[in-house]
Amino acid sequence: MTFTDTQAFKDLKDIVQGDILIPSDAGYGDALKRWSKLAEKPAGAVVFVKNNEDISAVIKFVVENNVDLATKGMSFHLREID
């Protein structure tokens, strides 16, 4: 049984407003991309939080279910200023 088959994962989907990707979903690989391939690690799920309530819900979920948590801030690109 994988994490995504558990009741805990189903509960997470019910409490988070943002999108959740699992390894079989389109876009999962792109969601894991980091500045270096060495920094990329597989995840049971990737959560795209929509608001502060989502952040709180995810943190509460990982603590209560003893699940590892990794975060990624917003990506940004530098552009030339005219």
N, CA, C and O atoms as a printed pandas DataFrame, in Angstrom:
     atom_number atom_name residue_name chain_id  residue_number  x_coord  y_coord  z_coord
0              1         N          MET        A               1    0.842   -1.180    0.000
1              2        CA          MET        A               1    0.000    0.000    0.000
2              3         C          MET        A               1    0.886    1.242    0.000
3              4         O          MET        A               1    1.858    1.327    0.751
4              5         N          THR        A               2    0.540    2.189   -0.842
5              6        CA          THR        A               2    1.286    3.436   -0.884
6              7         C          THR        A               2    0.585    4.482   -0.022
7              8         O          THR        A               2   -0.559    4.301    0.395
8              9         N          PHE        A               3    1.288    5.567    0.232
9             10        CA          PHE        A               3    0.725    6.659    1.033
10            11         C          PHE        A               3   -0.587    7.164    0.437
11            12         O          PHE        A               3   -1.515    7.503    1.171
12            13         N          THR        A               4   -0.662    7.213   -0.890
13            14        CA          THR        A               4   -1.861    7.760   -1.530
14            15         C          THR        A               4   -3.071    6.840   -1.396
15            16         O          THR        A               4   -4.195    7.253   -1.682
16            17         N          ASP        A               5   -2.855    5.607   -0.966
17            18        CA          ASP        A               5   -3.964    4.672   -0.738
18            19         C          ASP        A               5   -4.516    4.753    0.682
19            20         O          ASP        A               5   -5.505    4.089    0.995
20            21         N          THR        A               6   -3.906    5.542    1.530
21            22        CA          THR        A               6   -4.299    5.572    2.939
22            23         C          THR        A               6   -5.456    6.533    3.188
23            24         O          THR        A               6   -5.708    7.446    2.401
24            25         N          GLN        A               7   -6.141    6.310    4.284
25            26        CA          GLN        A               7   -7.218    7.218    4.688
26            27         C          GLN        A               7   -6.641    8.596    5.010
27            28         O          GLN        A               7   -7.289    9.614    4.767
28            29         N          ALA        A               8   -5.429    8.630    5.554
29            30        CA          ALA        A               8   -4.797    9.915    5.886
30            31         C          ALA        A               8   -4.662   10.784    4.640
31            32         O          ALA        A               8   -4.925   11.985    4.690
32            33         N          PHE        A               9   -4.255   10.185    3.527
33            34        CA          PHE        A               9   -4.121   10.957    2.291
34            35         C          PHE        A               9   -5.488   11.455    1.823
35            36         O          PHE        A               9   -5.615   12.595    1.376
36            37         N          LYS        A              10   -6.491   10.616    1.923
37            38        CA          LYS        A              10   -7.845   11.029    1.538
38            39         C          LYS        A              10   -8.326   12.178    2.418
39            40         O          LYS        A              10   -9.009   13.085    1.943
40            41         N          ASP        A              11   -7.967   12.139    3.703
41            42        CA          ASP        A              11   -8.316   13.226    4.619
42            43         C          ASP        A              11   -7.614   14.516    4.213
43            44         O          ASP        A              11   -8.209   15.592    4.266
44            45         N          LEU        A              12   -6.354   14.410    3.808
45            46        CA          LEU        A              12   -5.596   15.589    3.383
46            47         C          LEU        A              12   -6.281   16.238    2.183
47            48         O          LEU        A              12   -6.418   17.460    2.137
48            49         N          LYS        A              13   -6.708   15.444    1.226
49            50        CA          LYS        A              13   -7.388   15.982    0.041
50            51         C          LYS        A              13   -8.666   16.727    0.423
51            52         O          LYS        A              13   -9.061   17.679   -0.250
52            53         N          ASP        A              14   -9.305   16.288    1.502
53            54        CA          ASP        A              14  -10.547   16.926    1.936
54            55         C          ASP        A              14  -10.322   18.271    2.628
55            56         O          ASP        A              14  -11.212   19.121    2.625
56            57         N          ILE        A              15   -9.141   18.473    3.223
57            58        CA          ILE        A              15   -8.917   19.696    4.003
58            59         C          ILE        A              15   -8.113   20.763    3.273
59            60         O          ILE        A              15   -8.034   21.899    3.741
60            61         N          VAL        A              16   -7.512   20.420    2.131
61            62        CA          VAL        A              16   -6.677   21.377    1.402
62            63         C          VAL        A              16   -7.420   21.883    0.178
63            64         O          VAL        A              16   -7.971   21.098   -0.594
64            65         N          GLN        A              17   -7.433   23.197    0.006
65            66        CA          GLN        A              17   -8.099   23.789   -1.153
66            67         C          GLN        A              17   -7.232   23.741   -2.405
67            68         O          GLN        A              17   -7.743   23.698   -3.524
68            69         N          GLY        A              18   -5.909   23.748   -2.206
69            70        CA          GLY        A              18   -4.987   23.724   -3.336
70            71         C          GLY        A              18   -4.918   22.359   -3.989
71            72         O          GLY        A              18   -5.494   21.386   -3.501
72            73         N          ASP        A              19   -4.204   22.304   -5.099
73            74        CA          ASP        A              19   -4.042   21.058   -5.839
74            75         C          ASP        A              19   -3.029   20.150   -5.155
75            76         O          ASP        A              19   -2.088   20.617   -4.513
76            77         N          ILE        A              20   -3.237   18.854   -5.303
77            78        CA          ILE        A              20   -2.310   17.846   -4.787
78            79         C          ILE        A              20   -1.942   16.925   -5.936
79            80         O          ILE        A              20   -2.816   16.349   -6.583
80            81         N          LEU        A              21   -0.649   16.789   -6.188
81            82        CA          LEU        A              21   -0.166   15.878   -7.224
82            83         C          LEU        A              21    0.488   14.670   -6.591
83            84         O          LEU        A              21    1.180   14.780   -5.578
84            85         N          ILE        A              22    0.263   13.513   -7.200
85            86        CA          ILE        A              22    0.932   12.284   -6.777
86            87         C          ILE        A              22    1.787   11.804   -7.945
87            88         O          ILE        A              22    1.629   12.299   -9.061
88            89         N          PRO        A              23    2.693   10.845   -7.712
89            90        CA          PRO        A              23    3.632   10.440   -8.764
90            91         C          PRO        A              23    3.000   10.073  -10.109
91            92         O          PRO        A              23    3.647   10.245  -11.142
92            93         N          SER        A              24    1.783    9.584  -10.135
93            94        CA          SER        A              24    1.160    9.198  -11.404
94            95         C          SER        A              24    0.487   10.369  -12.128
95            96         O          SER        A              24   -0.009   10.194  -13.241
96            97         N          ASP        A              25    0.461   11.556  -11.519
97            98        CA          ASP        A              25   -0.195   12.717  -12.117
98            99         C          ASP        A              25    0.720   13.461  -13.086
99           100         O          ASP        A              25    1.931   13.544  -12.884
100          101         N          ALA        A              26    0.112   14.000  -14.143
101          102        CA          ALA        A              26    0.835   14.883  -15.058
102          103         C          ALA        A              26    1.294   16.109  -14.272
103          104         O          ALA        A              26    0.537   16.652  -13.468
104          105         N          GLY        A              27    2.509   16.536  -14.498
105          106        CA          GLY        A              27    3.040   17.712  -13.813
106          107         C          GLY        A              27    3.791   17.404  -12.534
107          108         O          GLY        A              27    4.450   18.281  -11.975
108          109         N          TYR        A              28    3.700   16.163  -12.062
109          110        CA          TYR        A              28    4.395   15.777  -10.822
110          111         C          TYR        A              28    5.901   15.996  -10.946
111          112         O          TYR        A              28    6.516   16.601  -10.067
112          113         N          GLY        A              29    6.490   15.511  -12.021
113          114        CA          GLY        A              29    7.940   15.650  -12.210
114          115         C          GLY        A              29    8.382   17.098  -12.246
115          116         O          GLY        A              29    9.402   17.456  -11.657
116          117         N          ASP        A              30    7.619   17.934  -12.938
117          118        CA          ASP        A              30    7.951   19.362  -12.993
118          119         C          ASP        A              30    7.843   20.004  -11.619
119          120         O          ASP        A              30    8.606   20.918  -11.305
120          121         N          ALA        A              31    6.912   19.544  -10.800
121          122        CA          ALA        A              31    6.731   20.105   -9.457
122          123         C          ALA        A              31    7.920   19.810   -8.550
123          124         O          ALA        A              31    8.155   20.534   -7.582
124          125         N          LEU        A              32    8.668   18.754   -8.853
125          126        CA          LEU        A              32    9.822   18.390   -8.028
126          127         C          LEU        A              32   11.099   19.096   -8.441
127          128         O          LEU        A              32   12.089   19.047   -7.711
128          129         N          LYS        A              33   11.101   19.749   -9.586
129          130        CA          LYS        A              33   12.332   20.353  -10.103
130          131         C          LYS        A              33   12.884   21.405   -9.152
131          132         O          LYS        A              33   12.144   22.212   -8.589
132          133         N          ARG        A              34   14.177   21.375   -8.990
133          134        CA          ARG        A              34   14.894   22.317   -8.134
134          135         C          ARG        A              34   16.045   22.918   -8.929
135          136         O          ARG        A              34   16.229   22.605  -10.105
136          137         N          TRP        A              35   16.795   23.758   -8.296
137          138        CA          TRP        A              35   17.915   24.423   -8.945
138          139         C          TRP        A              35   18.996   23.432   -9.336
139          140         O          TRP        A              35   19.795   23.705  -10.233
140          141         N          SER        A              36   19.029   22.293   -8.679
141          142        CA          SER        A              36   20.024   21.265   -8.967
142          143         C          SER        A              36   19.344   19.898   -8.942
143          144         O          SER        A              36   18.496   19.643   -8.086
144          145         N          LYS        A              37   19.704   19.033   -9.859
145          146        CA          LYS        A              37   19.172   17.661   -9.861
146          147         C          LYS        A              37   19.454   16.971   -8.538
147          148         O          LYS        A              37   18.656   16.147   -8.091
148          149         N          LEU        A              38   20.582   17.293   -7.900
149          150        CA          LEU        A              38   20.927   16.667   -6.627
150          151         C          LEU        A              38   19.958   17.059   -5.512
151          152         O          LEU        A              38   19.838   16.352   -4.511
152          153         N          ALA        A              39   19.276   18.173   -5.687
153          154        CA          ALA        A              39   18.325   18.639   -4.673
154          155         C          ALA        A              39   16.921   18.078   -4.889
155          156         O          ALA        A              39   16.045   18.270   -4.046
156          157         N          GLU        A              40   16.699   17.391   -6.003
157          158        CA          GLU        A              40   15.384   16.828   -6.295
158          159         C          GLU        A              40   15.218   15.488   -5.591
159          160         O          GLU        A              40   16.063   14.602   -5.711
160          161         N          LYS        A              41   14.132   15.354   -4.866
161          162        CA          LYS        A              41   13.839   14.118   -4.135
162          163         C          LYS        A              41   12.401   13.699   -4.448
163          164         O          LYS        A              41   11.523   14.554   -4.564
164          165         N          PRO        A              42   12.153   12.401   -4.587
165          166        CA          PRO        A              42   10.777   11.967   -4.826
166          167         C          PRO        A              42    9.892   12.283   -3.618
167          168         O          PRO        A              42   10.360   12.309   -2.480
168          169         N          ALA        A              43    8.630   12.519   -3.880
169          170        CA          ALA        A              43    7.683   12.844   -2.808
170          171         C          ALA        A              43    6.438   11.985   -2.968
171          172         O          ALA        A              43    6.048   11.639   -4.083
172          173         N          GLY        A              44    5.821   11.646   -1.852
173          174        CA          GLY        A              44    4.557   10.908   -1.902
174          175         C          GLY        A              44    3.453   11.750   -2.491
175          176         O          GLY        A              44    2.544   11.238   -3.143
176          177         N          ALA        A              45    3.538   13.060   -2.255
177          178        CA          ALA        A              45    2.548   14.001   -2.787
178          179         C          ALA        A              45    3.170   15.393   -2.811
179          180         O          ALA        A              45    4.040   15.717   -2.003
180          181         N          VAL        A              46    2.711   16.199   -3.747
181          182        CA          VAL        A              46    3.119   17.599   -3.834
182          183         C          VAL        A              46    1.864   18.442   -3.660
183          184         O          VAL        A              46    0.896   18.286   -4.404
184          185         N          VAL        A              47    1.884   19.332   -2.679
185          186        CA          VAL        A              47    0.714   20.163   -2.385
186          187         C          VAL        A              47    1.004   21.599   -2.810
187          188         O          VAL        A              47    2.008   22.190   -2.412
188          189         N          PHE        A              48    0.111   22.143   -3.619
189          190        CA          PHE        A              48    0.186   23.546   -4.011
190          191         C          PHE        A              48   -0.822   24.304   -3.147
191          192         O          PHE        A              48   -2.015   24.351   -3.450
192          193         N          VAL        A              49   -0.317   24.891   -2.073
193          194        CA          VAL        A              49   -1.214   25.581   -1.140
194          195         C          VAL        A              49   -1.782   26.839   -1.785
195          196         O          VAL        A              49   -1.115   27.496   -2.584
196          197         N          LYS        A              50   -3.016   27.164   -1.430
197          198        CA          LYS        A              50   -3.677   28.353   -1.979
198          199         C          LYS        A              50   -3.725   29.508   -1.001
199          200         O          LYS        A              50   -3.861   30.663   -1.405
200          201         N          ASN        A              51   -3.615   29.203    0.294
201          202        CA          ASN        A              51   -3.792   30.252    1.290
202          203         C          ASN        A              51   -3.149   29.813    2.616
203          204         O          ASN        A              51   -2.607   28.714    2.729
204          205         N          ASN        A              52   -3.226   30.692    3.595
205          206        CA          ASN        A              52   -2.631   30.392    4.902
206          207         C          ASN        A              52   -3.299   29.198    5.581
207          208         O          ASN        A              52   -2.648   28.452    6.312
208          209         N          GLU        A              53   -4.579   29.021    5.341
209          210        CA          GLU        A              53   -5.281   27.881    5.939
210          211         C          GLU        A              53   -4.738   26.562    5.398
211          212         O          GLU        A              53   -4.618   25.586    6.139
212          213         N          ASP        A              54   -4.411   26.531    4.109
213          214        CA          ASP        A              54   -3.799   25.330    3.526
214          215         C          ASP        A              54   -2.449   25.042    4.177
215          216         O          ASP        A              54   -2.133   23.896    4.493
216          217         N          ILE        A              55   -1.665   26.089    4.372
217          218        CA          ILE        A              55   -0.349   25.908    4.999
218          219         C          ILE        A              55   -0.513   25.309    6.387
219          220         O          ILE        A              55    0.167   24.346    6.740
220          221         N          SER        A              56   -1.413   25.878    7.168
221          222        CA          SER        A              56   -1.658   25.366    8.520
222          223         C          SER        A              56   -2.147   23.921    8.486
223          224         O          SER        A              56   -1.704   23.093    9.282
224          225         N          ALA        A              57   -3.057   23.622    7.569
225          226        CA          ALA        A              57   -3.613   22.272    7.474
226          227         C          ALA        A              57   -2.536   21.253    7.108
227          228         O          ALA        A              57   -2.505   20.158    7.669
228          229         N          VAL        A              58   -1.657   21.604    6.177
229          230        CA          VAL        A              58   -0.590   20.682    5.770
230          231         C          VAL        A              58    0.382   20.447    6.922
231          232         O          VAL        A              58    0.776   19.309    7.178
232          233         N          ILE        A              59    0.768   21.508    7.614
233          234        CA          ILE        A              59    1.699   21.345    8.741
234          235         C          ILE        A              59    1.064   20.498    9.835
235          236         O          ILE        A              59    1.718   19.610   10.382
236          237         N          LYS        A              60   -0.180   20.752   10.158
237          238        CA          LYS        A              60   -0.881   19.943   11.158
238          239         C          LYS        A              60   -0.956   18.482   10.706
239          240         O          LYS        A              60   -0.761   17.570   11.510
240          241         N          PHE        A              61   -1.234   18.266    9.434
241          242        CA          PHE        A              61   -1.327   16.913    8.879
242          243         C          PHE        A              61   -0.004   16.161    9.013
243          244         O          PHE        A              61    0.011   15.014    9.459
244          245         N          VAL        A              62    1.109   16.798    8.632
245          246        CA          VAL        A              62    2.389   16.081    8.675
246          247         C          VAL        A              62    2.804   15.766   10.113
247          248         O          VAL        A              62    3.411   14.727   10.371
248          249         N          VAL        A              63    2.481   16.657   11.040
249          250        CA          VAL        A              63    2.808   16.398   12.446
250          251         C          VAL        A              63    1.972   15.240   12.980
251          252         O          VAL        A              63    2.502   14.329   13.616
252          253         N          GLU        A              64    0.673   15.276   12.722
253          254        CA          GLU        A              64   -0.217   14.235   13.247
254          255         C          GLU        A              64    0.022   12.866   12.610
255          256         O          GLU        A              64   -0.232   11.838   13.238
256          257         N          ASN        A              65    0.509   12.848   11.367
257          258        CA          ASN        A              65    0.682   11.591   10.653
258          259         C          ASN        A              65    2.146   11.175   10.501
259          260         O          ASN        A              65    2.452   10.206    9.807
260          261         N          ASN        A              66    3.051   11.914   11.156
261          262        CA          ASN        A              66    4.476   11.595   11.117
262          263         C          ASN        A              66    4.986   11.439    9.679
263          264         O          ASN        A              66    5.647   10.460    9.332
264          265         N          VAL        A              67    4.655   12.439    8.861
265          266        CA          VAL        A              67    5.042   12.449    7.450
266          267         C          VAL        A              67    6.141   13.492    7.272
267          268         O          VAL        A              67    6.074   14.575    7.855
268          269         N          ASP        A              68    7.149   13.168    6.471
269          270        CA          ASP        A              68    8.212   14.135    6.177
270          271         C          ASP        A              68    7.644   15.295    5.363
271          272         O          ASP        A              68    6.718   15.128    4.569
272          273         N          LEU        A              69    8.219   16.465    5.581
273          274        CA          LEU        A              69    7.785   17.672    4.880
274          275         C          LEU        A              69    8.997   18.384    4.300
275          276         O          LEU        A              69   10.003   18.591    4.979
276          277         N          ALA        A              70    8.882   18.750    3.044
277          278        CA          ALA        A              70    9.889   19.594    2.400
278          279         C          ALA        A              70    9.138   20.764    1.778
279          280         O          ALA        A              70    8.011   20.603    1.310
280          281         N          THR        A              71    9.747   21.917    1.771
281          282        CA          THR        A              71    9.074   23.091    1.212
282          283         C          THR        A              71    9.870   23.657    0.054
283          284         O          THR        A              71   11.078   23.455   -0.060
284          285         N          LYS        A              72    9.163   24.365   -0.791
285          286        CA          LYS        A              72    9.795   25.072   -1.900
286          287         C          LYS        A              72    9.112   26.419   -2.003
287          288         O          LYS        A              72    7.888   26.495   -2.105
288          289         N          GLY        A              73    9.887   27.465   -1.975
289          290        CA          GLY        A              73    9.319   28.794   -2.123
290          291         C          GLY        A              73    8.959   29.057   -3.572
291          292         O          GLY        A              73    9.209   28.234   -4.453
292          293         N          MET        A              74    8.378   30.197   -3.797
293          294        CA          MET        A              74    8.012   30.559   -5.167
294          295         C          MET        A              74    9.265   30.702   -6.005
295          296         O          MET        A              74   10.276   31.236   -5.549
296          297         N          SER        A              75    9.189   30.229   -7.209
297          298        CA          SER        A              75   10.300   30.400   -8.148
298          299         C          SER        A              75   10.211   31.801   -8.743
299          300         O          SER        A              75    9.129   32.379   -8.845
300          301         N          PHE        A              76   11.334   32.323   -9.125
301          302        CA          PHE        A              76   11.328   33.629   -9.753
302          303         C          PHE        A              76   12.421   33.666  -10.807
303          304         O          PHE        A              76   13.357   32.867  -10.785
304          305         N          HIS        A              77   12.285   34.583  -11.705
305          306        CA          HIS        A              77   13.257   34.725  -12.780
306          307         C          HIS        A              77   13.730   36.172  -12.785
307          308         O          HIS        A              77   12.940   37.102  -12.620
308          309         N          LEU        A              78   15.001   36.339  -12.974
309          310        CA          LEU        A              78   15.550   37.690  -13.076
310          311         C          LEU        A              78   15.376   38.171  -14.510
311          312         O          LEU        A              78   15.502   37.396  -15.458
312          313         N          ARG        A              79   15.091   39.428  -14.652
313          314        CA          ARG        A              79   14.985   39.982  -15.992
314          315         C          ARG        A              79   15.794   41.259  -16.038
315          316         O          ARG        A              79   16.022   41.919  -15.025
316          317         N          GLU        A              80   16.212   41.580  -17.226
317          318        CA          GLU        A              80   16.988   42.796  -17.424
318          319         C          GLU        A              80   16.093   44.018  -17.269
319          320         O          GLU        A              80   14.984   44.066  -17.801
320          321         N          ILE        A              81   16.588   44.990  -16.541
321          322        CA          ILE        A              81   15.839   46.237  -16.342
322          323         C          ILE        A              81   16.294   47.232  -17.389
323          324         O          ILE        A              81   17.491   47.457  -17.570
324          325         N          ASP        A              82   15.332   47.827  -18.079
325          326        CA          ASP        A              82   15.661   48.815  -19.140
326          327         C          ASP        A              82   16.202   50.090  -18.556
327          328         O          ASP        A              82   16.527   51.019  -19.296
